Amino acid sequence: MAIWRRYARPPWWGEGLVVSPRLRAFYEACLPAALFYADLHCLGTHFLPSPSWFPAGFCVSQYHTAPSVGLSSPPSLPDFWAVLPHVFSGRVTFAATELLALYCALADLPRFGTDSSRYPDQLSRLADYFRQWPLGDQPMRLLDIGCGVGLNTLEIAALGVERLGSGLSILGVTPEPLEVWMAENRRLPHDPVRELRLRRYPPELPARFRAERFQELSGEEAFDVIVCNGLAGGRFLHECQDIARFLENCCRCLRPGGTIFLANHFHDGCRSACQRLLAEAAQRGFQISGDWQDACLQRM
Ligand SMILES: C[S@@+](CC[C@H](N)C(=O)[O-])C[C@H]1O[C@@H](n2cnc3c(N)ncnc32)[C@H](O)[C@@H]1O
């Protein structure tokens, strides 16, 4: 940073500074994001248990070229700092003891907003569903697609065991192995406040986590309920072919008579993709209730 400050003119990046095209270009001229991400990636392949654990959202390769940076990666260093927790802002060097928190932060960016208590209406509908489930029959099997670090999944599991006890089994899936690790170990090394909430969920809750994309769900396991919050209709799932694939795979995994619960806090720009998804689900024979931000799809 000392060298940076000697050669680079202010304004330097600081919390709240608007990242203008000029500032972006200036940082790119001094230290291109592609170069920095390539080093982060290279370090990650040594630090993480496997190269596949490097957060997919950053999809960079080891080559130091602009095309190696994924479209969803922040286009410059100031953009990178703006999406990270404050502790990493404005920094290009990190101590070895900070790396776990840094890579976890990259997999669980604050803008995802993953947390408990975000969908209270859906939670009360799930509580009704759990209450009506015939005890003593088959255990209820619930799949949470796009489970993030598991805060919402575990909240649902805690609610479900109150009524169903051992008659409940939950699987959360996300493409990020680091998110699976955080959910299983109840660790959020980059966010101590949310970690306290995550640690409140006891290890014996009947929730498992697996690194898997919705595109790859095989349908080998049949579920009675699918929950998918903060994913369908948003940046990861809005293309027509993805919506079709999502519904196809949900149909394959869901028992006849089963229900899909979909909720989000997306901005209005996502409304049309969410509505398209609901319309296509209706065409496939689902009975729809609710609206684009909080819907129930019952498989007839
Ligand atoms: C905004 S977070 C929502 C987390 C959680 N469901 C919640 O509502 O708090 C979106 C999640 O979807 C996951 N995701 C992205 N692409 C996915 C895919 N193709 N299949 C399954 N999950 C995906 C992300 O890794 C992230 O965990």
The ligand as an SDF file (V2000), in Angstrom:
LIG
                    3D

 27 29  0  0  0  0  0  0  0  0999 V2000
  -28.9080  -15.3410   -2.8590 C   0  0  0  0  0  0  0  0  0  0  0  0
  -28.2580  -16.8800   -2.3230 S   0  0  0  0  0  0  0  0  0  0  0  0
  -29.7050  -17.5050   -1.4890 C   0  0  0  0  0  0  0  0  0  0  0  0
  -29.3690  -18.3460   -0.2820 C   0  0  0  0  0  0  0  0  0  0  0  0
  -30.5420  -18.8450    0.5560 C   0  0  0  0  0  0  0  0  0  0  0  0
  -31.4310  -19.6900   -0.2240 N   0  0  0  0  0  0  0  0  0  0  0  0
  -31.3260  -17.6930    1.1640 C   0  0  0  0  0  0  0  0  0  0  0  0
  -32.3680  -17.3740    0.6410 O   0  0  0  0  0  0  0  0  0  0  0  0
  -30.8690  -17.1250    2.1600 O   0  0  0  0  0  0  0  0  0  0  0  0
  -28.2570  -17.8080   -3.8330 C   0  0  0  0  0  0  0  0  0  0  0  0
  -27.6570  -19.1720   -3.6870 C   0  0  0  0  0  0  0  0  0  0  0  0
  -27.8650  -19.9180   -4.8810 O   0  0  0  0  0  0  0  0  0  0  0  0
  -26.6750  -20.6090   -5.1630 C   0  0  0  0  0  0  0  0  0  0  0  0
  -26.6450  -20.9610   -6.5970 N   0  0  0  0  0  0  0  0  0  0  0  0
  -26.1260  -20.2610   -7.6310 C   0  0  0  0  0  0  0  0  0  0  0  0
  -26.2440  -20.9570   -8.7680 N   0  0  0  0  0  0  0  0  0  0  0  0
  -26.8420  -22.1270   -8.4490 C   0  0  0  0  0  0  0  0  0  0  0  0
  -27.1970  -23.2920   -9.1940 C   0  0  0  0  0  0  0  0  0  0  0  0
  -26.9530  -23.3740  -10.5020 N   0  0  0  0  0  0  0  0  0  0  0  0
  -27.7800  -24.3270   -8.5480 N   0  0  0  0  0  0  0  0  0  0  0  0
  -28.0290  -24.2560   -7.2110 C   0  0  0  0  0  0  0  0  0  0  0  0
  -27.6990  -23.1820   -6.4530 N   0  0  0  0  0  0  0  0  0  0  0  0
  -27.1220  -22.1330   -7.0640 C   0  0  0  0  0  0  0  0  0  0  0  0
  -25.5800  -19.6280   -4.7440 C   0  0  0  0  0  0  0  0  0  0  0  0
  -24.3220  -20.2910   -4.5770 O   0  0  0  0  0  0  0  0  0  0  0  0
  -26.1560  -19.1570   -3.4240 C   0  0  0  0  0  0  0  0  0  0  0  0
  -25.8690  -20.0950   -2.4370 O   0  0  0  0  0  0  0  0  0  0  0  0
  1  2  1  0
  2  3  1  0
  2 10  1  0
  3  4  1  0
  4  5  1  0
  5  6  1  0
  5  7  1  0
  7  8  2  0
  7  9  1  0
 10 11  1  0
 11 12  1  0
 11 26  1  0
 12 13  1  0
 13 14  1  0
 13 24  1  0
 14 15  1  0
 14 23  1  0
 15 16  2  0
 16 17  1  0
 17 18  1  0
 17 23  2  0
 18 19  1  0
 18 20  2  0
 20 21  1  0
 21 22  2  0
 22 23  1  0
 24 25  1  0
 24 26  1  0
 26 27  1  0
M  CHG  2   2   1   9  -1
M  END
$$$$
